[in-house]
Structures are given as structure tokens and as C-alpha cells.
Amino acid sequence: MQTQYLSVLVHPGSKKDVVVQTGPGRLEAWVRAKPQDGAANEALAHLLARSLQIPRERLRLVKGGFTRRKLFKVIGPLT
């Protein structure tokens, strides 16, 4: 099974939900959710899954639970 990692810089509390690729395996994302009780992390994971067209269950937050710089593990191939 193939595994990839994505580095994401997130901007919580934005007016929009958007993901932009800034380089190979590097993304920048804006989410409406506030960084309270993990809401922004969960919103980011759902936004990434939707953008990558994969199930949410294939994304794992590996690093950065309390910072704006996050590392996600994508389990399986990206289509």
C-alpha cells in the first residue's frame, strides 16, 4: 500500500474554505472553522479529502495538532 505525506499551512477562521497547491506535496488551506476543540483540524481534513477526492478515513494528521503547519499522511494512492 502506497503512503504519501502532505505538508499543509492552514489559516483557520477564514471567510472561505479553499486549498491551493504551493509545491510538490505542499498545500496552503483556508478554513472557516475556528481553532477550538480540534474543529479547524477536522474541517481541514474534510476539505483535503474533498479536494483530493478520497475518503476522509484515508487521511491522518501526523504532526501539528496545535500549530498552523500540519503534516498529513495519505494512506493509499492518490488518483
Contacts in CASP RR format, 6 or more apart in sequence:
PFRMAT RR
TARGET T0000
AUTHOR 0000-0000-0000
METHOD contacts of the structure
MODEL  1
MQTQYLSVLVHPGSKKDVVVQTGPGRLEAWVRAKPQDGAANEALAHLLAR
SLQIPRERLRLVKGGFTRRKLFKVIGPLT
1 75 0 8 1.000
1 76 0 8 1.000
2 76 0 8 1.000
2 77 0 8 1.000
3 73 0 8 1.000
3 74 0 8 1.000
3 75 0 8 1.000
3 76 0 8 1.000
4 25 0 8 1.000
4 73 0 8 1.000
4 74 0 8 1.000
4 76 0 8 1.000
4 78 0 8 1.000
5 25 0 8 1.000
5 62 0 8 1.000
5 71 0 8 1.000
5 72 0 8 1.000
5 73 0 8 1.000
5 74 0 8 1.000
6 25 0 8 1.000
6 26 0 8 1.000
6 27 0 8 1.000
6 48 0 8 1.000
6 71 0 8 1.000
6 72 0 8 1.000
6 74 0 8 1.000
7 25 0 8 1.000
7 26 0 8 1.000
7 27 0 8 1.000
7 69 0 8 1.000
7 70 0 8 1.000
7 71 0 8 1.000
8 26 0 8 1.000
8 27 0 8 1.000
8 28 0 8 1.000
8 29 0 8 1.000
8 44 0 8 1.000
8 48 0 8 1.000
8 69 0 8 1.000
8 70 0 8 1.000
8 71 0 8 1.000
8 72 0 8 1.000
9 22 0 8 1.000
9 27 0 8 1.000
9 28 0 8 1.000
9 29 0 8 1.000
9 68 0 8 1.000
9 69 0 8 1.000
9 70 0 8 1.000
10 28 0 8 1.000
10 29 0 8 1.000
10 30 0 8 1.000
10 31 0 8 1.000
10 40 0 8 1.000
10 44 0 8 1.000
10 68 0 8 1.000
10 69 0 8 1.000
10 70 0 8 1.000
11 28 0 8 1.000
11 29 0 8 1.000
11 30 0 8 1.000
11 31 0 8 1.000
11 68 0 8 1.000
12 31 0 8 1.000
12 33 0 8 1.000
12 34 0 8 1.000
12 35 0 8 1.000
12 40 0 8 1.000
12 43 0 8 1.000
12 68 0 8 1.000
13 30 0 8 1.000
13 31 0 8 1.000
13 32 0 8 1.000
13 33 0 8 1.000
13 34 0 8 1.000
13 35 0 8 1.000
13 40 0 8 1.000
14 30 0 8 1.000
14 31 0 8 1.000
14 32 0 8 1.000
15 30 0 8 1.000
15 32 0 8 1.000
16 30 0 8 1.000
16 32 0 8 1.000
17 30 0 8 1.000
17 31 0 8 1.000
17 32 0 8 1.000
17 43 0 8 1.000
17 47 0 8 1.000
18 29 0 8 1.000
18 30 0 8 1.000
19 27 0 8 1.000
19 28 0 8 1.000
19 29 0 8 1.000
19 47 0 8 1.000
19 48 0 8 1.000
19 51 0 8 1.000
20 27 0 8 1.000
20 28 0 8 1.000
20 29 0 8 1.000
21 27 0 8 1.000
22 28 0 8 1.000
27 48 0 8 1.000
29 44 0 8 1.000
29 47 0 8 1.000
29 48 0 8 1.000
31 40 0 8 1.000
31 43 0 8 1.000
31 44 0 8 1.000
31 47 0 8 1.000
32 43 0 8 1.000
33 39 0 8 1.000
33 40 0 8 1.000
33 42 0 8 1.000
33 43 0 8 1.000
33 44 0 8 1.000
34 40 0 8 1.000
35 41 0 8 1.000
38 65 0 8 1.000
41 61 0 8 1.000
41 65 0 8 1.000
41 70 0 8 1.000
44 70 0 8 1.000
45 56 0 8 1.000
45 59 0 8 1.000
45 61 0 8 1.000
45 72 0 8 1.000
46 56 0 8 1.000
48 59 0 8 1.000
48 72 0 8 1.000
49 55 0 8 1.000
49 56 0 8 1.000
49 58 0 8 1.000
49 59 0 8 1.000
52 74 0 8 1.000
52 78 0 8 1.000
53 79 0 8 1.000
54 74 0 8 1.000
54 78 0 8 1.000
54 79 0 8 1.000
58 74 0 8 1.000
58 75 0 8 1.000
58 76 0 8 1.000
59 72 0 8 1.000
59 73 0 8 1.000
59 74 0 8 1.000
59 75 0 8 1.000
60 72 0 8 1.000
60 73 0 8 1.000
60 75 0 8 1.000
61 70 0 8 1.000
61 71 0 8 1.000
61 72 0 8 1.000
62 71 0 8 1.000
62 72 0 8 1.000
62 73 0 8 1.000
63 70 0 8 1.000
63 71 0 8 1.000
64 70 0 8 1.000
64 71 0 8 1.000
END
